[in-house]
């Protein structure tokens, strides 16, 4: 599998097939969000959110080499906003409420079985990035925690995409006689 790693450009999908509200973003909104959450976002995260306030990623995969040879998906990041009836980074406590997971996690993405979070349990700045998933191999469902990276900057270096196949490069006679 050929992988193209994120190198600081084209992080966001600009013309997503999924329509979403384009929430405004500025230093004041970011500072207010940090104050509400009691944390400091990594500067690289802030820089990306200023380019586009959440959305789908052009580099949506990362590997958990200690656990699996399969690529893990990180399709999107929720925006930063204060509208109560729409999910945002500020919805982390509500998203975590029905789980036994720490309320000191800031949710970057989840489908409620798999989570990608900033881990602010032991610090208020420069959190590690964790991948959390439900383990069904035990009698009772438990959560497994894997540190993906020590920082968001290191996590960004792990993100990749798989280039689309060019039909012209495919061999011409699959199953044909």
Secondary structure, 3 states (H helix, E strand, C coil): CCCEECCCCCCECCCCCCCCCCCCCCHHHHHHHHHHHCCCCCHHHHHHHHHCCCEEECCCEEECCCCCCCEEECCEECCCCCCCCCCCHHHHHHHHCCCCCCCCEEEEEECCCEEEEEECCCCCCCCEEEEEEEECCCCCCEEEEEEEECCHHHHHHHCEECCCCCHHHCCCCCCCC
